[in-house]
């Protein structure tokens, strides 16, 4: 599945060649596809390992970030996060960095895996609070840790406006794009966040939250790791049921302005994903549509 014009194709033969050249002790282990998101392709390696390869050169920078910072963050966090065990180097056939990680057992958060959504929301809030309290260890946004989701909304207004227009054509018959635009503009009118900058996961959607025995067990995919304002960190809550969202808000005690800015970030990510992946990644488009529908459904809730 190719999602980007500048994507580097990956298959099992390429992965085995990389393993044989750089970590031959694992080259003979069973290898099977383990899914893939918008930024990476993954293969399970044996019973205990995961190979993760960036789709584009830009995604390669995210892999470098994980290799550098996840080992420093892991001892400071209660939940398991990915553990890099090999930092792959570029080759002629795959000119990007890549990684091998320890496999983390668990199932993606969803109605069949989560036992109590309110408890899940509270657990997620605890994990976010803990991450945001981790010392920056001297790092700044200038150290390759600056991402648009950790900044202000205003610089995104132009492209969000274009995406809203595209969504009006693609899904305007089923989703109230004008209402989304009004919510976006209302958040733009708010003061910009003024609190301290913190560590951000950047993409806490359900597919990056692993569940065991009905409870939140691990957080994966730190490709969006950055330092910045926390508003956008809360945006994926609209991918969760309302009871999880309410429990999360209550546990963190977020104020109304933060809630409105977080919702605006949820709108931005949702409306940009629909047109970009319209022809290439229908499952992701469905996720974005569901997020937008949830935003519209509880537009007046808090």
PASEBA-1860 file (N, C-alpha, C; in nm, 3 decimals):
! residues 302
1> XXXXXXXX> 0.084/-0.119/0.000/0.000/0.000/0.000/0.088/0.125/0.000 ~ 0.092/0.198/-0.111/0.170/0.321/-0.122/0.080/0.440/-0.093 ~ 0.121/0.524/0.002/0.036/0.635/0.047/0.088/0.771/0.003 ~ 0.217/0.780/-0.026/0.278/0.910/-0.055/0.353/0.905/-0.188 ~ 0.358/1.017/-0.258/0.426/1.022/-0.387/0.574/0.990/-0.375 ~ 0.636/1.029/-0.263/0.780/1.007/-0.243/0.809/0.886/-0.156 ~ 0.714/0.793/-0.150/0.730/0.676/-0.063/0.831/0.577/-0.123 ~ 0.907/0.513/-0.034/1.004/0.411/-0.074/0.937/0.275/-0.056
9> XXXXXXXX> 0.919/0.198/-0.164/0.851/0.069/-0.152/0.930/-0.027/-0.063 ~ 0.855/-0.104/0.016/0.915/-0.201/0.107/0.840/-0.332/0.092 ~ 0.916/-0.443/0.090/0.853/-0.575/0.094/0.938/-0.667/0.181 ~ 0.894/-0.790/0.195/0.963/-0.883/0.285/1.106/-0.909/0.240 ~ 1.128/-0.915/0.109/1.263/-0.939/0.059/1.358/-0.828/0.099 ~ 1.313/-0.703/0.092/1.398/-0.591/0.131/1.429/-0.597/0.281 ~ 1.328/-0.628/0.361/1.349/-0.635/0.506/1.449/-0.745/0.540 ~ 1.436/-0.859/0.475/1.530/-0.968/0.503/1.672/-0.930/0.461
17> XXXXXXXX> 1.684/-0.857/0.352/1.817/-0.813/0.308/1.879/-0.718/0.410 ~ 1.799/-0.627/0.463/1.849/-0.535/0.565/1.893/-0.611/0.689 ~ 1.813/-0.708/0.731/1.847/-0.786/0.849/1.974/-0.867/0.827 ~ 1.985/-0.930/0.711/2.103/-1.012/0.683/2.231/-0.929/0.685 ~ 2.221/-0.805/0.637/2.340/-0.720/0.629/2.375/-0.656/0.763 ~ 2.275/-0.623/0.846/2.303/-0.542/0.964/2.280/-0.613/1.098 ~ 2.196/-0.714/1.101/2.179/-0.791/1.225/2.150/-0.936/1.187 ~ 2.253/-1.005/1.138/2.236/-1.141/1.086/2.187/-1.241/1.190
25> XXXXXXXX> 2.204/-1.210/1.319/2.156/-1.301/1.423/2.004/-1.315/1.420 ~ 1.935/-1.221/1.357/1.789/-1.226/1.350/1.738/-1.257/1.209 ~ 1.829/-1.270/1.113/1.788/-1.279/0.972/1.705/-1.403/0.943 ~ 1.722/-1.509/1.020/1.648/-1.631/0.993/1.518/-1.645/1.068 ~ 1.483/-1.546/1.149/1.359/-1.553/1.226/1.237/-1.537/1.136 ~ 1.122/-1.591/1.174/1.000/-1.570/1.097/0.968/-1.421/1.084 ~ 0.918/-1.383/0.968/0.888/-1.242/0.940/0.748/-1.234/0.881 ~ 0.666/-1.145/0.934/0.529/-1.132/0.884/0.483/-0.987/0.896
33> XXXXXXXX> 0.399/-0.941/0.802/0.349/-0.803/0.810/0.278/-0.779/0.942 ~ 0.303/-0.661/0.999/0.240/-0.624/1.127/0.164/-0.494/1.113 ~ 0.110/-0.470/0.994/0.033/-0.349/0.972/0.122/-0.232/0.936 ~ 0.060/-0.120/0.918/0.134/0.001/0.884/0.043/0.121/0.897 ~ 0.099/0.230/0.946/0.024/0.354/0.956/0.056/0.445/0.839 ~ 0.030/0.571/0.857/0.055/0.665/0.750/0.204/0.697/0.733 ~ 0.284/0.667/0.836/0.426/0.706/0.833/0.523/0.590/0.825 ~ 0.484/0.471/0.866/0.575/0.358/0.874/0.511/0.228/0.827
41> XXXXXXXX> 0.596/0.137/0.780/0.557/0.000/0.751/0.622/-0.089/0.855 ~ 0.550/-0.192/0.904/0.602/-0.273/1.014/0.591/-0.421/0.984 ~ 0.691/-0.494/1.035/0.694/-0.640/1.025/0.725/-0.698/1.162 ~ 0.651/-0.800/1.201/0.687/-0.872/1.322/0.801/-0.967/1.290 ~ 0.901/-0.969/1.377/1.020/-1.050/1.357/1.032/-1.149/1.472 ~ 1.012/-1.276/1.442/1.009/-1.375/1.548/0.895/-1.347/1.644 ~ 0.911/-1.389/1.768/0.806/-1.368/1.868/0.824/-1.239/1.945 ~ 0.945/-1.183/1.944/0.976/-1.077/2.040/1.021/-0.945/1.978
49> XXXXXXXX> 1.020/-0.933/1.845/1.076/-0.814/1.782/0.982/-0.756/1.679 ~ 1.002/-0.629/1.647/0.924/-0.557/1.547/1.018/-0.471/1.463 ~ 1.009/-0.485/1.331/1.087/-0.401/1.240/0.998/-0.287/1.192 ~ 1.052/-0.167/1.198/0.973/-0.047/1.164/1.052/0.035/1.063 ~ 0.993/0.055/0.946/1.061/0.124/0.837/0.980/0.246/0.794 ~ 1.042/0.364/0.791/0.969/0.484/0.751/0.932/0.481/0.603 ~ 0.818/0.538/0.572/0.770/0.538/0.434/0.842/0.643/0.348 ~ 0.880/0.755/0.408/0.941/0.865/0.333/1.062/0.919/0.408
57> XXXXXXXX> 1.139/1.003/0.341/1.257/1.064/0.404/1.216/1.146/0.526 ~ 1.106/1.217/0.518/1.060/1.295/0.632/1.026/1.208/0.751 ~ 0.966/1.092/0.724/0.935/0.999/0.833/1.061/0.941/0.895 ~ 1.170/0.938/0.817/1.297/0.890/0.871/1.346/0.973/0.987 ~ 1.320/1.103/0.983/1.360/1.188/1.095/1.287/1.149/1.223 ~ 1.163/1.103/1.208/1.088/1.059/1.326/1.150/0.933/1.387 ~ 1.203/0.846/1.301/1.269/0.725/1.352/1.394/0.763/1.430 ~ 1.473/0.857/1.378/1.592/0.903/1.451/1.552/0.957/1.589
65> XXXXXXXX> 1.444/1.029/1.592/1.395/1.087/1.717/1.363/0.977/1.818 ~ 1.294/0.874/1.773/1.261/0.763/1.862/1.387/0.694/1.913 ~ 1.483/0.672/1.823/1.606/0.605/1.863/1.681/0.683/1.970 ~ 1.678/0.815/1.959/1.752/0.897/2.054/1.682/0.913/2.187 ~ 1.547/0.935/2.182/1.479/0.979/2.303/1.400/0.872/2.377 ~ 1.353/0.768/2.309/1.273/0.668/2.381/1.352/0.599/2.493 ~ 1.479/0.566/2.472/1.552/0.506/2.585/1.566/0.599/2.705 ~ 1.562/0.730/2.683/1.571/0.826/2.793/1.436/0.847/2.861
73> XXXXXXXX> 1.329/0.835/2.784/1.196/0.856/2.841/1.145/0.733/2.915 ~ 1.177/0.614/2.865/1.119/0.491/2.920/1.135/0.477/3.071 ~ 1.254/0.503/3.129/1.267/0.486/3.274/1.183/0.584/3.355 ~ 1.135/0.689/3.291/1.059/0.792/3.361/0.908/0.773/3.347 ~ 0.866/0.667/3.277/0.724/0.644/3.251/0.681/0.510/3.309 ~ 0.557/0.504/3.355/0.505/0.382/3.417/0.463/0.277/3.314 ~ 0.402/0.321/3.204/0.355/0.228/3.102/0.469/0.192/3.007 ~ 0.466/0.073/2.951/0.565/0.038/2.850/0.553/0.127/2.727
81> XXXXXXXX> 0.668/0.160/2.669/0.675/0.229/2.541/0.775/0.153/2.454 ~ 0.779/0.178/2.324/0.870/0.100/2.238/1.016/0.112/2.282 ~ 1.085/-0.002/2.275/1.226/-0.008/2.313/1.310/-0.040/2.189 ~ 1.384/0.057/2.136/1.470/0.027/2.020/1.585/-0.065/2.062 ~ 1.606/-0.172/1.983/1.717/-0.263/2.011/1.817/-0.267/1.896 ~ 1.783/-0.205/1.784/1.877/-0.192/1.673/1.841/-0.066/1.595 ~ 1.941/0.017/1.571/1.925/0.136/1.489/1.979/0.107/1.350 ~ 1.889/0.078/1.257/1.930/0.045/1.122/1.985/0.165/1.048
89> XXXXXXXX> 2.084/0.142/0.966/2.147/0.250/0.889/2.104/0.243/0.743 ~ 2.113/0.355/0.670/2.070/0.357/0.529/2.158/0.267/0.440 ~ 2.096/0.217/0.334/2.167/0.137/0.234/2.129/0.189/0.095 ~ 2.186/0.130/-0.007/2.151/0.171/-0.144/2.006/0.139/-0.175 ~ 1.956/0.027/-0.125/1.818/-0.012/-0.157/1.716/0.051/-0.064 ~ 1.761/0.091/0.055/1.672/0.159/0.149/1.752/0.272/0.214 ~ 1.745/0.393/0.157/1.835/0.503/0.196/1.792/0.581/0.320 ~ 1.720/0.514/0.413/1.673/0.581/0.534/1.712/0.500/0.657
97> XXXXXXXX> 1.713/0.566/0.773/1.731/0.493/0.897/1.604/0.411/0.924 ~ 1.620/0.303/1.000/1.507/0.217/1.035/1.539/0.156/1.170 ~ 1.442/0.086/1.229/1.462/0.038/1.365/1.406/-0.103/1.384 ~ 1.465/-0.172/1.481/1.407/-0.293/1.537/1.375/-0.264/1.683 ~ 1.254/-0.301/1.726/1.207/-0.275/1.862/1.169/-0.406/1.929 ~ 1.164/-0.404/2.061/1.101/-0.515/2.133/0.952/-0.517/2.100 ~ 0.899/-0.634/2.079/0.755/-0.648/2.058/0.682/-0.626/2.190 ~ 0.572/-0.550/2.188/0.490/-0.528/2.307/0.357/-0.598/2.284
105> XXXXXXXX> 0.326/-0.694/2.367/0.197/-0.763/2.356/0.084/-0.670/2.396 ~ -0.027/-0.683/2.327/-0.144/-0.601/2.358/-0.232/-0.589/2.235 ~ -0.353/-0.542/2.255/-0.449/-0.523/2.146/-0.485/-0.375/2.136 ~ -0.515/-0.332/2.018/-0.553/-0.192/1.996/-0.679/-0.159/2.075 ~ -0.683/-0.039/2.131/-0.799/0.004/2.208/-0.923/0.010/2.119 ~ -1.031/-0.053/2.166/-1.155/-0.054/2.090/-1.266/-0.116/2.172 ~ -1.387/-0.120/2.119/-1.502/-0.171/2.194/-1.489/-0.317/2.235 ~ -1.408/-0.395/2.162/-1.393/-0.536/2.195/-1.279/-0.562/2.293
113> XXXXXXXX> -1.198/-0.460/2.321/-1.082/-0.481/2.407/-1.088/-0.401/2.537 ~ -1.156/-0.287/2.537/-1.162/-0.203/2.657/-1.281/-0.244/2.741 ~ -1.257/-0.268/2.868/-1.363/-0.316/2.958/-1.448/-0.202/3.011 ~ -1.386/-0.090/3.044/-1.455/0.022/3.109/-1.397/0.151/3.049 ~ -1.475/0.219/2.965/-1.422/0.335/2.894/-1.392/0.451/2.988 ~ -1.469/0.468/3.091/-1.438/0.577/3.186/-1.304/0.551/3.254 ~ -1.280/0.427/3.296/-1.152/0.394/3.357/-1.039/0.410/3.256 ~ -1.065/0.374/3.132/-0.963/0.389/3.028/-0.927/0.537/3.010
121> XXXXXXXX> -1.028/0.624/3.006/-1.002/0.768/2.992/-0.919/0.822/3.107 ~ -0.950/0.776/3.229/-0.873/0.820/3.345/-0.730/0.768/3.340 ~ -0.713/0.642/3.294/-0.579/0.586/3.282/-0.497/0.662/3.177 ~ -0.562/0.697/3.067/-0.492/0.772/2.963/-0.452/0.910/3.015 ~ -0.539/0.973/3.092/-0.506/1.103/3.151/-0.384/1.090/3.243 ~ -0.377/0.983/3.320/-0.261/0.961/3.407/-0.134/0.949/3.325 ~ -0.141/0.875/3.214/-0.024/0.858/3.129/0.020/0.990/3.067 ~ -0.076/1.070/3.023/-0.044/1.200/2.964/0.016/1.293/3.068
129> XXXXXXXX> -0.044/1.296/3.185/0.009/1.381/3.293/0.154/1.344/3.325 ~ 0.179/1.215/3.332/0.314/1.169/3.365/0.414/1.210/3.256 ~ 0.378/1.191/3.130/0.467/1.232/3.021/0.493/1.381/3.024 ~ 0.389/1.459/3.045/0.404/1.605/3.043/0.486/1.657/3.160 ~ 0.500/1.576/3.264/0.579/1.619/3.379/0.725/1.574/3.371 ~ 0.760/1.495/3.270/0.898/1.451/3.256/0.988/1.570/3.224 ~ 1.100/1.577/3.292/1.196/1.684/3.267/1.239/1.685/3.120 ~ 1.258/1.802/3.064/1.295/1.813/2.923/1.439/1.769/2.897
137> XXXXXXXX> 1.515/1.748/3.000/1.653/1.698/2.987/1.736/1.785/2.895 ~ 1.709/1.916/2.899/1.785/2.010/2.818/1.739/2.022/2.674 ~ 1.642/1.944/2.633/1.595/1.946/2.495/1.504/2.067/2.469 ~ 1.502/2.113/2.346/1.415/2.222/2.304/1.350/2.187/2.170 ~ 1.254/2.267/2.129/1.191/2.245/1.999/1.293/2.255/1.886 ~ 1.399/2.329/1.908/1.502/2.343/1.806/1.589/2.220/1.787 ~ 1.575/2.121/1.873/1.657/1.999/1.864/1.586/1.890/1.783 ~ 1.522/1.930/1.676/1.447/1.833/1.597/1.319/1.789/1.663
145> XXXXXXXX> 1.275/1.863/1.765/1.157/1.826/1.843/1.046/1.930/1.830 ~ 1.050/2.007/1.724/0.943/2.102/1.697/0.848/2.043/1.594 ~ 0.719/2.043/1.624/0.617/1.991/1.532/0.498/2.084/1.539 ~ 0.425/2.093/1.428/0.316/2.190/1.422/0.213/2.168/1.531 ~ 0.191/2.043/1.572/0.088/2.017/1.673/0.126/2.067/1.812 ~ 0.251/2.103/1.833/0.289/2.158/1.961/0.297/2.309/1.962 ~ 0.254/2.371/1.852/0.260/2.516/1.841/0.123/2.579/1.851 ~ 0.109/2.696/1.789/-0.018/2.769/1.790/-0.104/2.729/1.670
153> XXXXXXXX> -0.233/2.758/1.680/-0.326/2.726/1.572/-0.311/2.818/1.451 ~ -0.282/2.944/1.474/-0.287/3.044/1.367/-0.203/3.008/1.245 ~ -0.081/2.957/1.259/-0.003/2.924/1.139/-0.065/2.815/1.052 ~ -0.163/2.744/1.105/-0.227/2.635/1.031/-0.355/2.680/0.959 ~ -0.394/2.805/0.979/-0.525/2.849/0.931/-0.540/2.836/0.780 ~ -0.436/2.868/0.706/-0.448/2.865/0.559/-0.473/2.723/0.508 ~ -0.390/2.627/0.554/-0.410/2.492/0.500/-0.534/2.425/0.557 ~ -0.572/2.460/0.680/-0.697/2.404/0.734/-0.815/2.456/0.651
161> XXXXXXXX> -0.810/2.583/0.612/-0.916/2.639/0.529/-0.928/2.565/0.396 ~ -0.814/2.535/0.335/-0.817/2.459/0.208/-0.876/2.321/0.229 ~ -0.838/2.257/0.338/-0.890/2.122/0.365/-1.040/2.123/0.393 ~ -1.086/2.225/0.463/-1.230/2.237/0.485/-1.303/2.249/0.351 ~ -1.248/2.327/0.259/-1.310/2.342/0.127/-1.312/2.208/0.053 ~ -1.203/2.133/0.061/-1.198/2.003/-0.006/-1.297/1.906/0.057 ~ -1.308/1.909/0.188/-1.403/1.821/0.257/-1.547/1.858/0.225 ~ -1.570/1.985/0.200/-1.705/2.027/0.165/-1.749/1.957/0.036
169> XXXXXXXX> -1.655/1.937/-0.057/-1.685/1.869/-0.183/-1.697/1.718/-0.161 ~ -1.607/1.661/-0.081/-1.600/1.516/-0.067/-1.706/1.459/0.027 ~ -1.726/1.524/0.141/-1.815/1.467/0.243/-1.916/1.569/0.295 ~ -1.932/1.680/0.224/-2.022/1.785/0.270/-2.167/1.743/0.280 ~ -2.204/1.638/0.207/-2.343/1.592/0.213/-2.374/1.517/0.342 ~ -2.270/1.470/0.412/-2.293/1.392/0.534/-2.238/1.459/0.659 ~ -2.147/1.554/0.645/-2.086/1.622/0.759/-2.102/1.772/0.745 ~ -2.133/1.840/0.854/-2.158/1.984/0.853/-2.024/2.058/0.856
177> XXXXXXXX> -1.968/2.081/0.738/-1.836/2.143/0.728/-1.842/2.289/0.774 ~ -1.954/2.357/0.751/-1.965/2.496/0.797/-1.956/2.504/0.950 ~ -2.017/2.408/1.019/-2.009/2.407/1.165/-1.865/2.383/1.210 ~ -1.794/2.296/1.140/-1.654/2.273/1.173/-1.572/2.399/1.155 ~ -1.599/2.470/1.046/-1.528/2.595/1.021/-1.554/2.698/1.131 ~ -1.677/2.704/1.180/-1.709/2.798/1.287/-1.634/2.760/1.415 ~ -1.626/2.630/1.447/-1.551/2.587/1.565/-1.402/2.621/1.551 ~ -1.348/2.601/1.433/-1.208/2.634/1.409/-1.182/2.783/1.431
185> XXXXXXXX> -1.268/2.867/1.375/-1.248/3.011/1.388/-1.265/3.057/1.533 ~ -1.357/2.994/1.606/-1.376/3.030/1.747/-1.249/3.001/1.827 ~ -1.182/2.890/1.795/-1.058/2.857/1.866/-0.947/2.953/1.826 ~ -0.944/2.995/1.700/-0.842/3.090/1.656/-0.853/3.223/1.731 ~ -0.974/3.258/1.770/-0.995/3.386/1.839/-0.951/3.382/1.984 ~ -0.923/3.265/2.037/-0.880/3.253/2.177/-0.734/3.297/2.193 ~ -0.695/3.336/2.314/-0.553/3.362/2.337/-0.472/3.236/2.312 ~ -0.350/3.253/2.264/-0.264/3.138/2.243/-0.224/3.078/2.377
193> XXXXXXXX> -0.193/2.948/2.381/-0.153/2.886/2.509/-0.030/2.955/2.566 ~ -0.028/2.967/2.697/0.080/3.041/2.763/0.153/2.958/2.868 ~ 0.112/2.832/2.886/0.175/2.749/2.987/0.311/2.699/2.944 ~ 0.376/2.620/3.027/0.508/2.568/2.993/0.500/2.467/2.879 ~ 0.606/2.459/2.801/0.615/2.356/2.699/0.657/2.224/2.763 ~ 0.606/2.113/2.707/0.625/1.981/2.768/0.655/1.879/2.659 ~ 0.694/1.759/2.704/0.704/1.647/2.611/0.566/1.610/2.560 ~ 0.553/1.584/2.429/0.427/1.546/2.368/0.444/1.416/2.290
201> XXXXXXXX> 0.350/1.325/2.307/0.349/1.206/2.222/0.310/1.246/2.080 ~ 0.204/1.326/2.067/0.166/1.383/1.939/0.055/1.312/1.864 ~ 0.027/1.186/1.899/-0.074/1.114/1.820/-0.133/0.999/1.901 ~ -0.203/1.032/2.010/-0.256/0.932/2.102/-0.389/0.875/2.056 ~ -0.398/0.840/1.928/-0.521/0.779/1.879/-0.528/0.633/1.921 ~ -0.646/0.569/1.913/-0.661/0.434/1.967/-0.564/0.332/1.912 ~ -0.523/0.343/1.786/-0.430/0.245/1.729/-0.291/0.254/1.791 ~ -0.264/0.361/1.865/-0.136/0.374/1.933/-0.146/0.347/2.083
209> XXXXXXXX> -0.261/0.296/2.125/-0.285/0.264/2.266/-0.316/0.115/2.277 ~ -0.229/0.041/2.345/-0.247/-0.104/2.356/-0.314/-0.140/2.488 ~ -0.402/-0.238/2.480/-0.485/-0.280/2.593/-0.450/-0.423/2.631 ~ -0.450/-0.448/2.762/-0.437/-0.584/2.816/-0.537/-0.599/2.929 ~ -0.610/-0.709/2.928/-0.708/-0.735/3.034/-0.804/-0.617/3.049 ~ -0.839/-0.555/2.938/-0.938/-0.449/2.939/-0.888/-0.312/2.979 ~ -0.760/-0.300/3.018/-0.707/-0.172/3.066/-0.593/-0.124/2.976 ~ -0.566/0.005/2.979/-0.454/0.061/2.905/-0.324/-0.002/2.953
217> XXXXXXXX> -0.247/-0.056/2.859/-0.125/-0.129/2.894/0.003/-0.061/2.843 ~ -0.001/-0.005/2.722/0.120/0.050/2.663/0.084/0.161/2.564 ~ 0.179/0.249/2.540/0.165/0.356/2.440/0.274/0.335/2.336 ~ 0.237/0.330/2.209/0.334/0.302/2.104/0.335/0.417/2.002 ~ 0.424/0.405/1.903/0.438/0.500/1.792/0.463/0.641/1.842 ~ 0.589/0.669/1.875/0.629/0.802/1.917/0.689/0.882/1.802 ~ 0.647/0.855/1.680/0.698/0.929/1.565/0.667/1.078/1.572 ~ 0.560/1.114/1.642/0.524/1.254/1.659/0.581/1.315/1.785
225> XXXXXXXX> 0.677/1.250/1.847/0.736/1.303/1.970/0.790/1.444/1.948 ~ 0.754/1.533/2.038/0.795/1.673/2.024/0.789/1.741/2.159 ~ 0.830/1.866/2.158/0.818/1.953/2.275/0.731/2.071/2.234 ~ 0.634/2.103/2.316/0.547/2.215/2.281/0.432/2.230/2.378 ~ 0.332/2.307/2.336/0.213/2.327/2.418/0.123/2.204/2.409 ~ 0.057/2.168/2.518/-0.012/2.039/2.522/-0.150/2.034/2.457 ~ -0.202/2.143/2.405/-0.341/2.142/2.356/-0.369/2.030/2.255 ~ -0.281/2.015/2.155/-0.306/1.916/2.051/-0.295/1.773/2.102
233> XXXXXXXX> -0.228/1.754/2.215/-0.215/1.620/2.272/-0.351/1.561/2.305 ~ -0.448/1.648/2.336/-0.581/1.602/2.377/-0.675/1.577/2.259 ~ -0.632/1.611/2.137/-0.722/1.604/2.023/-0.774/1.464/1.993 ~ -0.694/1.357/2.006/-0.748/1.225/1.973/-0.859/1.175/2.064 ~ -0.893/1.251/2.167/-1.003/1.208/2.254/-1.134/1.192/2.179 ~ -1.150/1.263/2.069/-1.273/1.249/1.991/-1.275/1.119/1.911 ~ -1.168/1.041/1.919/-1.168/0.906/1.863/-1.218/0.804/1.965 ~ -1.240/0.848/2.088/-1.285/0.760/2.196/-1.431/0.788/2.230
241> XXXXXXXX> -1.500/0.694/2.295/-1.639/0.718/2.335/-1.650/0.835/2.432 ~ -1.768/0.897/2.441/-1.786/1.015/2.527/-1.749/0.990/2.673 ~ -1.776/0.871/2.726/-1.746/0.847/2.867/-1.595/0.848/2.893 ~ -1.516/0.803/2.796/-1.370/0.811/2.811/-1.325/0.956/2.804 ~ -1.386/1.030/2.713/-1.350/1.172/2.697/-1.379/1.250/2.824 ~ -1.497/1.229/2.881/-1.534/1.302/3.003/-1.442/1.267/3.119 ~ -1.412/1.138/3.134/-1.325/1.096/3.244/-1.185/1.156/3.229 ~ -1.138/1.165/3.106/-1.007/1.224/3.078/-1.004/1.371/3.116
249> XXXXXXXX> -1.107/1.445/3.069/-1.116/1.589/3.101/-1.120/1.610/3.252 ~ -1.202/1.532/3.318/-1.216/1.549/3.462/-1.086/1.518/3.535 ~ -1.016/1.412/3.493/-0.893/1.372/3.560/-0.784/1.478/3.546 ~ -0.779/1.545/3.430/-0.677/1.647/3.408/-0.723/1.786/3.449 ~ -0.853/1.804/3.468/-0.904/1.935/3.507/-0.878/2.042/3.403 ~ -0.898/2.010/3.276/-0.869/2.104/3.168/-0.973/2.215/3.162 ~ -0.928/2.336/3.132/-1.020/2.449/3.126/-1.086/2.458/2.988 ~ -1.184/2.548/2.976/-1.262/2.557/2.853/-1.178/2.598/2.733
257> XXXXXXXX> -1.084/2.691/2.752/-1.002/2.735/2.640/-0.917/2.620/2.586 ~ -0.861/2.541/2.676/-0.782/2.426/2.633/-0.870/2.328/2.557 ~ -0.992/2.305/2.607/-1.085/2.215/2.539/-1.116/2.263/2.397 ~ -1.140/2.393/2.380/-1.173/2.446/2.247/-1.054/2.438/2.152 ~ -0.934/2.465/2.204/-0.816/2.453/2.118/-0.788/2.307/2.083 ~ -0.807/2.216/2.180/-0.789/2.074/2.151/-0.888/2.028/2.044 ~ -1.010/2.073/2.054/-1.110/2.036/1.952/-1.072/2.090/1.816 ~ -1.016/2.210/1.813/-0.973/2.266/1.686/-0.860/2.182/1.625
265> XXXXXXXX> -0.768/2.135/1.709/-0.663/2.046/1.658/-0.723/1.917/1.605 ~ -0.824/1.865/1.671/-0.890/1.744/1.623/-0.954/1.768/1.487 ~ -1.013/1.886/1.469/-1.072/1.922/1.340/-0.962/1.930/1.234 ~ -0.851/1.995/1.266/-0.743/2.014/1.169/-0.691/1.880/1.118 ~ -0.665/1.789/1.210/-0.611/1.659/1.170/-0.715/1.580/1.091 ~ -0.840/1.587/1.133/-0.945/1.513/1.064/-0.970/1.562/0.923 ~ -0.982/1.693/0.906/-1.016/1.744/0.773/-0.896/1.738/0.678 ~ -0.775/1.733/0.731/-0.659/1.719/0.642/-0.643/1.574/0.596
273> XXXXXXXX> -0.677/1.479/0.683/-0.662/1.339/0.647/-0.760/1.292/0.542 ~ -0.880/1.348/0.539/-0.982/1.301/0.444/-0.939/1.323/0.299 ~ -0.905/1.445/0.257/-0.867/1.462/0.117/-0.732/1.399/0.082 ~ -0.637/1.403/0.176/-0.502/1.353/0.144/-0.505/1.203/0.117 ~ -0.580/1.127/0.198/-0.580/0.982/0.186/-0.707/0.928/0.120 ~ -0.781/1.016/0.053/-0.911/0.979/-0.002/-0.903/0.857/-0.094 ~ -0.801/0.851/-0.179/-0.790/0.742/-0.276/-0.694/0.631/-0.233 ~ -0.610/0.657/-0.133/-0.504/0.563/-0.102/-0.523/0.486/0.028
281> XXXXXXXX> -0.598/0.539/0.123/-0.606/0.476/0.256/-0.747/0.491/0.310 ~ -0.844/0.416/0.255/-0.984/0.430/0.296/-1.006/0.410/0.446 ~ -0.929/0.318/0.508/-0.949/0.294/0.651/-0.915/0.418/0.733 ~ -0.811/0.489/0.693/-0.774/0.610/0.765/-0.877/0.720/0.741 ~ -0.927/0.729/0.618/-1.033/0.826/0.589/-1.154/0.798/0.677 ~ -1.187/0.671/0.696/-1.300/0.636/0.782/-1.274/0.681/0.925 ~ -1.151/0.667/0.974/-1.117/0.716/1.108/-1.140/0.867/1.118 ~ -1.095/0.939/1.016/-1.110/1.085/1.017/-1.257/1.124/1.014
289> XXXXXXXX> -1.336/1.056/0.932/-1.479/1.087/0.925/-1.547/1.060/1.059 ~ -1.509/0.949/1.124/-1.569/0.917/1.254/-1.530/1.023/1.358 ~ -1.407/1.069/1.354/-1.364/1.173/1.448/-1.445/1.301/1.426 ~ -1.460/1.342/1.301/-1.536/1.464/1.270/-1.682/1.448/1.313 ~ -1.739/1.331/1.287/-1.878/1.307/1.328/-1.892/1.317/1.479 ~ -1.794/1.266/1.553/-1.799/1.273/1.700/-1.789/1.418/1.747 ~ -1.706/1.497/1.683/-1.694/1.639/1.718/-1.827/1.709/1.698 ~ -1.891/1.683/1.585/-2.018/1.748/1.557/-2.127/1.699/1.653
297> XXXXXX> -2.122/1.572/1.691/-2.226/1.514/1.777/-2.225/1.574/1.916 ~ -2.106/1.607/1.967/-2.105/1.664/2.101/-2.049/1.806/2.103 ~ -2.087/1.882/1.999/-2.038/2.018/1.986/-2.069/2.104/2.107 ~ -2.176/2.074/2.177/-2.217/2.156/2.292/-2.180/2.091/2.425 ~ -2.118/1.973/2.419/-2.085/1.903/2.544/-1.952/1.951/2.599 ~ -1.934/1.924/2.726/-1.806/1.959/2.791/-1.785/1.862/2.905
END
